[in-house]
C-alpha cells in the first residue's frame, strides 16, 4: 500500500525513535501506574506484566497511528480538519473496543487459572484511553506544529516572491536595454521636434517616478496603473510608431478596484519581447474588462528565438496574485492570440498600503 511505503508525509515527522523508545517506556509504566504493580520481585518477576502491557501499548499505538495517517491522506486540506478529526475519533473508538476484546481473550489465555492476575476491566479501559490520548496528542501536536511552520515558511516565501517580482518589474524598466532604447529614441526626436522631445522626457520621468513610488505597495488601483501605462505606452509608441497598435477599453466603474502593480506593464513588455513588430506585421495589444478580470491580449507572431521563454515574469504575477485572492491568473493561448486575465481585487482599503 502507498500509505505503508510512504507514511512520512502523513505523519509530518520521522517517528522512528518515538516507536523504538516510546512503546517500551509507556508499556513499562502502565502496570505501575494503573494496576498497582511493583518491582519487588525485580525485572524478571515484572517481565510477564510488562510483556502484556507491551502488546497492549503496541496494538493501540500502531492502530491509532495508522488511522491518523489514513485520515490525513484522504482529508489533507485545512477546511476538512473538522471532518478528519470526527472520522478519526469514530475509527479510534471502533478500534478501541475491538482491541479491548482481543486483549481480554489474551489475558484469559495467559492467566487461565489466576483470576487475580487479570487486570480490572475499568482500569484496562482507563489505561487504553490514556495510551490513545497520548499517541493522538503526540502525532496531532507534532503534525499541527509542522503545518504551522510550513505555513509560516510559505507565507515568507510569498512575501519574498512579492518583493522579487516587484524588483523584476523594476528591472524590466531600468535595465540598460530599456534605458538605451529610450535614449536612442530621444536622440532621434531632439533634432526633429524639440517640443516632442520635451514631452518624451516628461513621460520617461513619470515612468521612473511611478516605479519608485510603488516599490513598497503590494496593490494599486486600476486608475493609477492605467495612468502609468499611458506614460509607458507613449514611450513605446515613439519607438515603434504605427507598428504597435494599442487599444484600452476599461470602464471607469472598475477604476478604484485593485490589481498587482506593474502587472499590465510586464505583460506589455513580454508581448514586445517575444513577438515580431514591423510594418508588415504590426503588433496589436488590447486591454479590456472580461468579467471580474482585466484581460491583456496580443496577436501571436512569435520571434525565432534560440532561447525559450522562462516565463519568470508571468509566474511572478501568478505568485503575487495568490497572496491576495484565490482567483487564478488565467492564461489563454491559441493559434492567433495570447492573453492573460488579471483578476480585480475588491480590497480598495488596501490599495496603496505598504
KAPE-V937035 format. One record per run of one state. SS is the DSSP state (a for helix, b for strand, c for the rest). FROM is the first residue (numbers start at 1). LEN is the number of residues. If there is no record, write none. Layout:
<<SS FROM LEN> <SS FROM LEN>>
This chain:
<<c 1 1> <a 2 4> <c 6 2> <a 8 4> <c 12 4> <a 16 19> <c 35 7> <a 42 33> <c 75 3> <a 78 33> <c 111 4> <a 115 3> <c 118 3> <a 121 54> <c 175 1> <a 176 15> <c 191 3> <a 194 20> <c 214 6> <b 220 2> <a 222 22> <b 244 6> <c 250 2> <a 252 3> <c 255 3> <b 258 2> <c 260 3> <a 263 12> <b 275 1> <c 276 7> <b 283 8> <c 291 2> <b 293 7> <c 300 2> <b 302 1> <c 303 9> <a 312 11> <c 323 7> <b 330 4> <c 334 3> <b 337 7> <c 344 1> <b 345 1> <c 346 2> <a 348 3> <c 351 4>>
